[in-house]
């Protein structure tokens, strides 16, 4: 939408009245469409190789080696896979928390106890069936691993648009290692950022772990 403006000399122009917030959301939508299309075209063999590489890089980080509790998630479709990572975290004796999507879009958390502890849920998700520990349980994690479509060099994260992880990350104490899992070409120079968007401290891709710069 625009407003008519009579310019000097009597000509009529149009003033763009799109708000900065609307502009950011439009840029996010375009970026999400492009990134989802890119993921949908990835061969399954590449997805599997990436999952194994990501698990290896994360398990080698000092943050994971020191962690008692790790908040993670179960990947779906052609997202960077978390299957090998969950197996390695369990084998290493880490306590793993996984999200449960609530009706209002917030995230509850329950413990992971192997593949048999997961059940199909809405939106094609797999979720833990154990005791729910409340949305605040994510604050007890020493490491928080999050999904994303892209992250930029400052740690600005582009999610799917539901806001679930922005709400969850608002509960995570400052200084916690928060890492997004991506493919190599999803670490970008810049991602559109709104005021409510939460940043991450690192990104892991099949090439390795990258620490975020100043936001």
Secondary structure, DSSP 4 states (H G I P E B T S, - for coil): -EEEEE-TTS-EEEEE---HHHHHHHHHHHHHHHHHHHHHTS-HHHHHHHHHHHHHHHHTSHHHHH-SEEEE----TTSPP-HHHHHHHHHTT-EEEEEEE-TTS-EEEEE--SGGGEEE-GGG-EEE-S-B--GGGGGG-SEEEEE-SEEETT-BEE--SS-HHHHHHTTSPTT-EEEEE--GGGEES-----TTPPB-SEEEETTEEEE----
